[in-house]
Amino acid sequence: MDLFEYMRENNMKKDSPLASRMRPATLDEVAGQRHIIGRDRLLYRAIKADRLSSVIFYGPPGTGKTTLAKVIANTTSAEFCQINATSAGKKDMEEVVASAKDRVAVGRKTILFVDEIHRFNKGQQDYLLPFVEDGTLILIGATTENPYFEVNGALISRSVVFELKPLEKEDILRIIKKAVYDSEKGMGSYNAVIDDDAADFLADMANGDARQALNAVELGVMSTEAGEDGKIHITLDVAAECIQKRVIGYDKSGDNHYDTVSAFIKSMRGSDPDAALYYLARMLYAGEDPKFIARRIMICASEDVGNADPNALNVAVSASLAAERIGMPEAQIILAHACTYVAQAPKSNSASEGIAKAMEYVKNNPAYGVPAYLKDAHYKGAAKLGRGLDYKYAHDYPNHYVNQRYLPEEAEGVRFYNSSGMGYECVLDEHMNRIREKDSEGRG
C-alpha cells in the first residue's frame, strides 16, 4: 500500500459514521452476546481455531451480527467476501462462486457473508445451496427476521443458527463512554464529555441497539457547541433531543410482531389489564393496524372468556366497529376499553375446549346418521320418509325443556362441553340443573 492509498483509507475511516468506526475488530472487544461468544462457547472456539462452518446470525438491529462477521473476517485465513441481499443479484453470486471454486483448487476456503439474507428470494437462496453443501462456500447469513420463517429450510439444516440478544444496558453504557472519550475511533478528539444521567438515558432509550446509541452520541457531539471551558457537554437535555423517540423492536412482518401480539393475548387471558395495556401501547406506538388488534381482542373474548361473561364478546365487537369508524388516535381509547374489560372478565375456555373435542371426535369417527325425528320435515313427503316423526317441541313442555336425545345413537353419552363454573356460567349451570330436575320430577 503506497502513501496515497494509506491516507485515502484513513480518511474514509475518519469520515465514516461513528457506529462503523467503533465496530470491534476482535472477539474480546465485542460487547454482550456472552451466551454465544463466551470463551467456553462453540462459536468462540470455532472462530479462534478458524474452523467455522456455515452459520446464520439472527437478532434485532444493532446487536452485533455484522460485527461478528467482520471479526471473523479479521481472524480467518479464508477469503472473506461480502454481499448485501438487498442489492446483490445472481451475477454477483456467480462471481463469488467462480472465485471460490478457483480457491478450492489451491486448498483455500471462501467465506461468504450475506447481510439481510432474508431479502433473498427462494431462487437466490436455492442457488447458494449446492455450494454450501459441497464446501465451496462457508456461508454467514445475517438477518433480523426469524430464519425458520424466512430462510430456505435446506440452508437452515446445513447451518448453525445463533440468536443474538438485545445488548444489556450496562453494555450500551460502556460503548457510549468509549465512543465519547476514545480519540482513535471515537469522538475523543472533539473534547467532549457526557454527563452520567445523559449516558444512562441514552443507554435506556436505545433498547439494546448499540447503533442507535452511537448515532445519538455522534449527533450530540457534532451539533453541540463547546462551552466556556472549551468542552462539548452532552447533557440530559442534549441526549433527549438526539434520541427523541424510544426505539421499539417491532416489525409488523417479523417475529417481534408475533411475540408482542402473543404477549398481549396472554396478558388478557391471564387477567392482567396493566400488561395488556402495555403491549397494546407497544403495538400502537409501532404503527400496528388497529383492526388487527381489534380482531385479537374479539378472539380472546370468545376463546378465553366465553360464557363466563358473554358480554365480553359484545364489548369486543362493538370496540372493533367503533375503532374502525373513528380511527386513530381516539381509537386507542376504544381498544384500551375493550382489552381491559376482557382482561378483567371472569375466564372460561369451555366453549373453546368443547368445539376442539367435537372436531376431534368428528375427525376420528364415522358421520353417524342424524336421528330421524331431528331431520328436516318442512317439505312434502317428509312424513312418508319418517322425517320429523315423534319430535318433541321443547316449547310445548314445562320450563320449555324436554328430555330428548339429540346426538346420534352411536354418540349417546359423549360430553363435549364441560362448564368451568366461572362467572355467568354459574347462572347457566343453575338454569340447566333446575329444568332437568323439574323435568325428572314431572316424569316421576
C-alpha positions in Angstrom: 0.0 0.0 0.0 1.5 3.4 -1.0 1.2 6.6 1.0 -1.7 7.9 -1.1 -3.7 4.7 -0.6 -2.9 4.7 3.1 -4.1 8.3 3.5 -7.3 7.7 1.5 -8.2 4.6 3.6 -7.6 6.5 6.9 -9.7 9.5 5.7 -12.5 7.2 4.7 -12.4 5.6 8.2 -12.4 9.1 9.8 -15.4 10.2 7.7 -17.4 7.1 8.3 -20.2 7.0 10.8 -19.3 6.6 14.5 -21.1 3.3 14.7 -18.9 2.0 11.9 -15.7 3.3 13.3 -16.5 1.8 16.7 -17.0 -1.7 15.4 -14.9 -4.2 17.3 -12.0 -5.8 15.5 -11.6 -8.8 17.8 -13.8 -11.2 19.7 -12.7 -9.9 23.1 -13.8 -6.3 22.1 -17.4 -7.4 21.3 -20.0 -6.2 23.8 -22.5 -8.7 25.1 -23.6 -11.9 23.5 -21.7 -14.0 26.1 -24.2 -16.8 25.6 -22.7 -17.5 22.1 -19.2 -15.9 22.2 -18.2 -16.6 25.8 -14.7 -18.3 26.0 -16.3 -21.7 26.6 -18.8 -21.4 23.8 -18.8 -23.2 20.5 -18.8 -20.1 18.3 -15.8 -18.5 20.2 -13.8 -21.7 19.9 -14.7 -22.1 16.2 -13.7 -18.5 15.3 -10.5 -18.7 17.3 -9.5 -22.0 15.7 -10.5 -20.7 12.2 -12.7 -23.8 11.9 -16.0 -22.1 11.3 -18.9 -23.9 9.4 -21.9 -22.2 7.9 -23.8 -20.0 10.4 -26.8 -17.7 10.5 -26.8 -14.8 12.9 -30.3 -13.8 13.9 -31.3 -10.9 16.1 -32.6 -7.3 16.3 -30.7 -4.4 14.7 -27.6 -3.1 16.4 -26.9 -6.3 18.4 -23.6 -7.3 16.6 -24.5 -9.5 13.6 -22.3 -7.6 11.1 -19.8 -7.0 13.8 -19.3 -10.8 14.3 -18.9 -11.2 10.6 -16.2 -8.5 10.5 -14.4 -10.1 13.4 -14.4 -13.4 11.5 -13.0 -11.6 8.5 -10.2 -10.2 10.7 -9.3 -13.6 12.1 -9.8 -16.1 9.4 -7.3 -17.3 6.8 -10.1 -17.9 4.4 -11.0 -15.4 1.7 -13.8 -13.2 3.1 -16.5 -11.9 0.6 -19.5 -9.8 1.5 -22.7 -9.0 -0.4 -26.0 -7.4 0.7 -29.1 -9.3 -0.2 -31.0 -6.0 -0.9 -28.8 -5.1 -3.8 -26.9 -8.3 -4.9 -28.2 -10.2 -7.9 -27.4 -13.7 -9.3 -24.4 -12.3 -11.3 -22.8 -11.2 -8.0 -23.2 -14.6 -6.6 -21.9 -16.3 -9.7 -18.7 -14.2 -9.5 -18.2 -15.2 -5.8 -18.8 -18.8 -6.6 -16.4 -18.8 -9.6 -13.7 -17.3 -7.5 -14.4 -19.7 -4.6 -14.0 -22.7 -6.9 -10.6 -21.4 -8.0 -9.5 -21.2 -4.4 -10.8 -24.7 -3.7 -8.4 -25.9 -6.4 -5.4 -24.5 -4.4 -6.8 -25.6 -1.0 -8.1 -22.2 0.2 -11.6 -21.6 1.7 -14.0 -18.9 1.0 -16.4 -17.3 3.5 -19.4 -15.5 2.0 -21.2 -13.1 4.3 -24.7 -12.3 3.1 -26.2 -9.4 5.1 -30.0 -9.3 5.3 -30.2 -12.8 3.9 -33.9 -12.9 4.4 -34.2 -10.5 1.5 -33.0 -13.2 -0.9 -35.9 -14.9 -2.7 -36.2 -18.6 -2.7 -34.5 -18.9 -6.1 -31.5 -16.9 -4.9 -31.2 -19.0 -1.7 -31.5 -22.2 -3.7 -28.7 -21.1 -5.9 -26.3 -21.0 -2.9 -27.4 -24.3 -1.5 -25.2 -26.8 -3.5 -22.1 -24.7 -3.0 -22.7 -24.5 0.7 -23.4 -28.3 0.7 -20.2 -29.2 -1.1 -18.0 -26.8 0.9 -17.2 -24.4 -1.9 -18.6 -21.7 0.3 -18.9 -21.2 4.0 -22.0 -19.1 4.5 -22.5 -16.5 7.1 -26.0 -15.1 7.0 -27.3 -12.2 9.0 -31.0 -11.5 9.5 -33.3 -9.5 11.7 -36.2 -11.9 10.7 -36.7 -15.4 12.2 -34.7 -17.6 9.9 -37.0 -20.5 10.4 -39.7 -18.4 8.6 -37.6 -16.6 6.1 -34.6 -18.7 5.1 -34.7 -21.9 2.9 -35.1 -24.9 5.2 -32.3 -26.7 3.3 -29.9 -23.8 4.1 -31.0 -23.8 7.7 -30.3 -27.6 8.0 -26.7 -27.0 6.8 -26.1 -24.1 9.1 -25.9 -23.4 12.8 -28.3 -20.7 13.9 -27.1 -18.3 16.6 -29.6 -15.9 18.1 -28.2 -12.6 19.3 -30.0 -10.8 22.1 -30.5 -7.1 22.6 -27.5 -5.7 24.5 -27.8 -5.1 28.2 -28.0 -1.6 29.4 -24.5 -1.9 31.0 -23.0 -3.0 27.7 -24.5 0.1 25.9 -23.2 2.3 28.7 -19.6 1.0 28.2 -20.0 1.5 24.4 -21.2 5.1 24.9 -18.4 6.1 27.2 -15.8 4.6 24.9 -17.3 6.4 21.9 -17.2 9.7 23.6 -13.7 9.5 25.0 -11.8 7.3 22.5 -9.6 9.5 20.4 -8.6 6.8 17.9 -12.0 5.5 16.9 -14.5 7.7 18.8 -15.2 11.3 19.4 -12.3 12.0 21.8 -10.6 14.5 19.5 -13.7 16.8 19.8 -13.0 17.3 23.6 -16.5 16.1 24.5 -17.8 14.9 27.9 -21.1 13.2 28.7 -23.0 13.5 31.9 -23.8 10.3 33.7 -27.5 10.8 33.6 -27.3 11.6 29.8 -25.4 8.4 29.2 -27.8 6.4 31.3 -30.7 7.9 29.4 -29.3 7.0 26.0 -28.4 3.5 27.1 -32.0 3.1 28.3 -33.6 4.6 25.2 -31.6 2.5 22.8 -33.4 -0.7 23.9 -30.4 -2.9 23.4 -29.4 -1.3 20.0 -25.8 -0.1 20.1 -26.1 1.6 16.7 -28.9 3.8 17.9 -26.9 4.9 21.0 -23.8 5.6 18.9 -25.8 7.6 16.3 -27.2 9.7 19.2 -23.8 10.3 20.6 -22.4 11.4 17.3 -25.3 13.7 16.6 -24.9 15.2 20.1 -21.2 15.9 19.7 -21.4 17.2 16.2 -24.4 19.5 16.8 -23.5 21.0 20.2 -21.2 24.0 20.7 -18.4 24.0 23.2 -18.9 25.6 26.5 -16.8 28.3 28.1 -14.4 25.6 29.3 -13.8 24.6 25.7 -15.6 21.2 26.1 -18.7 19.9 24.4 -21.1 18.9 27.1 -23.6 16.1 26.3 -26.2 16.8 29.0 -29.5 15.1 29.6 -31.3 17.7 27.5 -28.9 17.3 24.6 -29.3 13.5 24.8 -33.1 13.8 24.8 -33.0 15.9 21.7 -30.7 13.4 19.9 -32.9 10.4 20.5 -36.4 11.8 20.6 -38.3 8.5 20.2 -37.6 5.3 22.1 -36.5 2.6 19.7 -39.2 -0.2 19.6 -38.0 -3.6 18.4 -41.2 -4.3 16.4 -41.6 -5.3 12.8 -45.1 -5.8 11.6 -44.0 -8.7 9.3 -41.5 -10.3 11.6 -41.4 -12.5 14.8 -41.2 -9.4 17.1 -44.7 -8.6 15.9 -45.9 -12.1 16.7 -44.2 -12.1 20.1 -45.8 -8.8 21.1 -49.2 -10.0 19.9 -48.8 -13.2 21.8 -47.9 -11.4 25.0 -50.9 -9.1 24.5 -53.3 -12.1 24.2 -51.8 -14.0 27.1 -51.9 -10.9 29.3 -55.7 -10.6 28.7 -56.1 -14.3 29.2 -54.1 -14.1 32.4 -56.3 -11.3 33.8 -53.6 -8.6 33.9 -55.0 -5.4 32.5 -51.8 -3.5 33.1 -49.7 -5.9 31.0 -52.5 -5.9 28.3 -52.3 -2.1 28.1 -48.5 -2.1 27.9 -48.5 -4.5 24.9 -51.4 -2.6 23.4 -49.4 0.6 23.7 -46.3 -1.0 22.1 -48.3 -2.2 19.2 -50.0 1.2 18.6 -46.7 3.1 19.1 -45.1 0.9 16.4 -47.9 1.6 14.0 -49.8 -1.6 14.2 -53.2 -1.7 12.4 -56.0 -1.1 15.0 -58.2 -3.5 13.1 -55.7 -6.3 13.6 -55.6 -5.6 17.3 -59.4 -5.5 17.5 -59.6 -8.9 15.9 -57.2 -10.3 18.5 -59.4 -8.9 21.3 -62.6 -10.5 19.8 -60.9 -13.9 19.6 -59.8 -13.6 23.2 -63.3 -12.6 24.3 -64.7 -15.8 22.9 -61.8 -18.2 23.4 -60.8 -17.2 26.9 -63.8 -15.5 28.4 -66.7 -17.3 26.7 -69.8 -17.9 28.7 -68.2 -16.8 31.9 -69.1 -13.3 30.6 -71.0 -13.3 27.3 -70.9 -9.5 27.3 -67.2 -9.6 26.6 -67.7 -10.5 23.0 -70.3 -7.7 22.7 -67.8 -5.2 24.0 -65.0 -6.5 21.7 -67.2 -6.5 18.6 -68.5 -3.0 19.4 -65.0 -1.8 20.0 -63.9 -3.2 16.7 -66.6 -1.4 14.8 -66.1 1.9 16.7 -62.3 1.9 16.3 -62.7 1.3 12.5 -65.2 4.2 12.2 -63.4 6.7 14.4 -59.8 5.9 13.6 -56.6 6.9 15.4 -55.7 8.4 17.7 -59.1 8.2 19.5 -59.3 4.5 18.6 -56.6 3.7 21.1 -59.1 4.6 23.9 -61.7 2.3 22.5 -59.2 -0.6 22.2 -58.0 0.1 25.7 -61.6 0.0 26.9 -62.1 -3.4 25.3 -58.8 -5.1 26.2 -59.1 -4.1 29.9 -62.7 -5.4 30.0 -61.6 -8.7 28.5 -58.6 -8.9 30.8 -60.8 -8.3 33.9 -63.7 -10.5 32.9 -64.1 -14.0 34.5 -62.4 -16.6 32.3 -63.7 -19.8 30.8 -62.4 -21.8 27.8 -65.3 -24.3 28.0 -66.6 -23.3 24.6 -63.2 -23.4 23.0 -62.4 -26.8 24.6 -65.8 -28.0 23.6 -65.5 -27.3 19.9 -62.0 -28.7 19.9 -63.3 -32.0 21.4 -66.2 -32.1 19.0 -63.9 -31.5 16.0 -61.6 -34.3 17.2 -64.5 -36.6 17.6 -65.9 -35.9 14.1 -62.4 -36.4 12.7 -61.9 -39.8 14.3 -65.4 -41.3 13.9 -67.9 -42.0 11.1 -70.5 -39.5 10.2 -73.3 -41.1 12.2 -76.8 -40.6 11.0 -78.9 -37.7 12.3 -81.9 -39.1 14.3 -84.9 -39.3 12.0 -87.1 -37.1 14.3 -84.5 -34.3 14.1 -84.3 -34.3 10.4 -85.9 -31.5 8.3 -89.6 -32.1 7.9 -90.6 -28.9 6.1 -91.2 -30.5 2.7 -93.9 -32.6 1.0 -93.4 -36.2 1.6 -91.1 -35.9 4.6 -93.6 -37.8 6.8 -93.6 -40.7 4.4 -89.8 -40.9 4.8 -90.2 -40.9 8.6 -88.7 -37.4 8.9 -89.6 -35.4 12.0 -91.9 -38.0 13.5 -92.1 -38.2 17.3 -90.1 -35.0 17.6 -90.8 -33.3 20.9 -91.1 -29.5 20.6 -89.4 -28.0 23.7 -91.8 -25.1 24.0 -94.7 -27.4 24.5 -93.3 -28.6 27.8 -92.9 -27.0 31.2 -89.9 -24.8 31.5 -89.5 -25.1 27.7 -87.5 -28.2 28.2 -88.0 -31.9 27.5 -85.6 -34.7 27.8 -84.8 -35.9 24.3 -81.8 -37.5 22.6 -80.2 -35.1 20.2 -76.9 -36.8 19.5 -76.7 -39.7 17.1 -77.4 -43.0 18.8 -73.8 -44.1 18.4 -72.6 -41.0 20.2 -75.1 -41.1 23.0 -73.5 -40.1 26.3 -70.5 -38.3 24.8 -69.7 -35.0 26.5 -68.0 -32.2 24.7 -69.0 -29.2 26.8 -68.0 -29.1 30.4 -68.8 -25.9 32.3 -66.0 -24.3 34.3 -68.5 -22.8 36.7 -66.9 -19.4 36.3 -68.8 -16.1 36.2 -72.1 -16.3 34.3 -71.6 -20.0 33.7 -72.8 -20.5 37.2 -76.1 -18.9 36.3 -76.3 -21.1 33.2 -75.4 -24.2 35.2 -78.1 -23.5 37.8 -80.7 -23.0 35.0 -79.8 -26.3 33.3 -79.8 -28.2 36.6 -83.2 -26.7 37.6 -85.0 -27.5 34.4 -83.6 -31.0 34.2 -84.6 -31.7 37.8 -88.1 -30.4 37.2 -88.4 -32.5 34.1 -87.3 -35.5 36.0 -89.9 -34.8 38.8 -92.6 -34.3 36.2 -91.9 -37.7 34.6 -91.7 -39.3 38.0 
